[in-house]
């Protein structure tokens, strides 16, 4: 099953930064498109990534993992919202 442009993907991820570089990593993340910092403490940063495909989310997470000061970046959760179809039926499982 392929993703359509009407699909909306959202993922959470944990980014582990070198503690001394946490502020630099946070600043870089805040400038990234489709990325929102949800919280951070002690070098661990929780981010939310949004996009139109799983591939888009994965590419963004790969970019995050290569940032200076980042030790690891791991996806924790992904959810896909599908376009609604006729008769008020939903295409996603509850």
Secondary structure in CASP SS format (residue, H / E / C, confidence):
PFRMAT SS
TARGET T0000
AUTHOR 0000-0000-0000
METHOD secondary structure of the structure
MODEL  1
X C 1.00
X C 1.00
X C 1.00
X C 1.00
X C 1.00
X C 1.00
X C 1.00
X E 1.00
X E 1.00
X E 1.00
X E 1.00
X E 1.00
X E 1.00
X E 1.00
X E 1.00
X E 1.00
X E 1.00
X C 1.00
X H 1.00
X H 1.00
X H 1.00
X H 1.00
X H 1.00
X H 1.00
X H 1.00
X H 1.00
X H 1.00
X H 1.00
X H 1.00
X H 1.00
X H 1.00
X C 1.00
X C 1.00
X C 1.00
X E 1.00
X E 1.00
X E 1.00
X E 1.00
X E 1.00
X E 1.00
X E 1.00
X C 1.00
X C 1.00
X E 1.00
X E 1.00
X E 1.00
X E 1.00
X E 1.00
X E 1.00
X E 1.00
X E 1.00
X C 1.00
X C 1.00
X H 1.00
X H 1.00
X H 1.00
X H 1.00
X H 1.00
X H 1.00
X H 1.00
X H 1.00
X H 1.00
X H 1.00
X H 1.00
X H 1.00
X C 1.00
X C 1.00
X C 1.00
X C 1.00
X E 1.00
X E 1.00
X E 1.00
X E 1.00
X E 1.00
X E 1.00
X E 1.00
X E 1.00
X E 1.00
X E 1.00
X E 1.00
X E 1.00
X C 1.00
X C 1.00
X C 1.00
X E 1.00
X C 1.00
X C 1.00
X C 1.00
X E 1.00
X C 1.00
X C 1.00
X C 1.00
X C 1.00
X C 1.00
END
